[in-house]
Amino acid sequence: MKFLDEAEADDPILSVVNLIDIFLVVIAALLLTVAKNPVLQMMQADNVTVISDAGTSQMQMLVKQGDKVERFRSNGKTGEGQGTRAGVAYRMQDGSVVYVPEAAAPAPAR
């Protein structure tokens, strides 16, 4: 009887089977982690904008529109350009922001 027990203990196939079981558990855990990743879930939508490090000189913005993904990086400088004032934004006491567009100036009479 002791002879049969020793043969099973020396079988190298049993250790390989155990390794395969461990790898299957690790792969399942990795798949669950990837599936629950919020960034991947957001990127499955058609239009997504992700801003990282907002307000710093390393700020980045990822914009996905359909299949096109663009990355914008801040250079740390204030934006410049030509344009006209379009309205005023007010921060309310509850923290929300309200935008009030300015009325268009009437064309001068001739």
C-alpha positions as CSV (number, residue, x, y, z in Angstrom):
1,M,0.0,0.0,0.0
2,K,2.8,2.4,0.8
3,F,4.2,1.7,-2.7
4,L,1.1,3.2,-4.4
5,D,1.2,6.4,-2.3
6,E,4.8,7.0,-3.2
7,A,4.1,6.7,-6.9
8,E,1.5,9.5,-6.8
9,A,3.8,11.8,-4.8
10,D,6.6,11.5,-7.5
11,D,4.4,12.1,-10.5
12,P,5.6,15.4,-12.1
13,I,2.3,15.9,-14.0
14,L,0.5,16.7,-10.8
15,S,2.7,19.7,-10.1
16,V,2.1,21.0,-13.7
17,V,-1.6,20.6,-13.2
18,N,-1.4,22.7,-10.0
19,L,0.6,25.4,-11.8
20,I,-2.0,25.6,-14.5
21,D,-4.7,26.0,-11.9
22,I,-2.8,28.9,-10.3
23,F,-2.3,30.6,-13.6
24,L,-6.0,30.3,-14.4
25,V,-6.9,32.0,-11.1
26,V,-4.4,34.8,-11.8
27,I,-5.7,35.4,-15.3
28,A,-9.3,35.5,-14.0
29,A,-8.3,38.1,-11.4
30,L,-6.5,40.2,-14.0
31,L,-9.5,40.1,-16.3
32,L,-11.9,41.2,-13.5
33,T,-9.5,44.1,-12.7
34,V,-9.4,45.3,-16.3
35,A,-13.2,45.0,-16.7
36,K,-13.8,47.1,-13.6
37,N,-11.3,49.8,-14.6
38,P,-13.4,53.1,-14.9
39,V,-11.1,54.6,-17.5
40,L,-11.7,51.7,-19.9
41,Q,-15.5,52.0,-19.3
42,M,-15.4,55.7,-20.1
43,M,-13.4,55.1,-23.3
44,Q,-16.1,52.8,-24.6
45,A,-18.4,55.8,-24.9
46,D,-18.5,57.7,-28.2
47,N,-17.5,61.2,-26.9
48,V,-15.3,61.4,-23.8
49,T,-13.1,64.2,-22.3
50,V,-10.6,63.3,-19.5
51,I,-8.6,66.0,-17.7
52,S,-5.7,65.0,-15.5
53,D,-3.7,67.3,-13.2
54,A,-6.1,70.2,-13.7
55,G,-4.8,73.6,-12.9
56,T,-1.1,72.6,-12.9
57,S,1.6,73.1,-15.5
58,Q,1.4,69.3,-16.3
59,M,-2.3,69.4,-17.1
60,Q,-3.3,67.0,-19.9
61,M,-6.6,66.6,-21.7
62,L,-7.7,63.5,-23.6
63,V,-10.6,64.1,-26.0
64,K,-12.2,61.1,-27.8
65,Q,-14.7,61.8,-30.5
66,G,-15.9,58.7,-32.2
67,D,-12.7,56.7,-33.1
68,K,-10.4,59.8,-33.0
69,V,-8.4,60.4,-29.8
70,E,-6.5,63.6,-29.3
71,R,-4.1,64.5,-26.5
72,F,-3.6,68.1,-25.5
73,R,-0.8,69.2,-23.0
74,S,-0.5,72.4,-21.2
75,N,2.6,74.5,-21.7
76,G,2.1,76.4,-18.5
77,K,1.4,79.7,-20.2
78,T,-1.9,81.7,-20.2
79,G,-3.8,81.4,-23.5
80,E,-3.9,84.3,-25.8
81,G,-5.9,85.2,-28.9
82,Q,-8.3,87.6,-30.5
83,G,-12.0,87.5,-29.8
84,T,-14.9,89.3,-28.3
85,R,-16.6,88.9,-24.9
86,A,-19.4,86.4,-25.2
87,G,-20.9,86.6,-21.7
88,V,-20.3,86.4,-18.0
89,A,-20.0,83.3,-15.7
90,Y,-21.1,83.6,-12.1
91,R,-20.2,81.1,-9.3
92,M,-23.2,80.6,-7.1
93,Q,-23.1,79.9,-3.3
94,D,-23.8,76.2,-3.8
95,G,-20.7,75.9,-6.1
96,S,-22.5,75.7,-9.4
97,V,-21.5,78.0,-12.3
98,V,-24.1,80.0,-14.3
99,Y,-23.2,81.4,-17.7
100,V,-25.2,84.4,-18.8
101,P,-24.6,85.3,-22.5
102,E,-24.5,89.0,-23.4
103,A,-27.1,90.4,-25.7
104,A,-25.8,91.1,-29.1
105,A,-25.2,94.7,-29.8
106,P,-27.7,96.1,-32.3
107,A,-26.3,97.1,-35.6
108,P,-25.7,100.8,-36.0
109,A,-28.5,102.5,-38.0
110,R,-27.5,104.3,-41.2
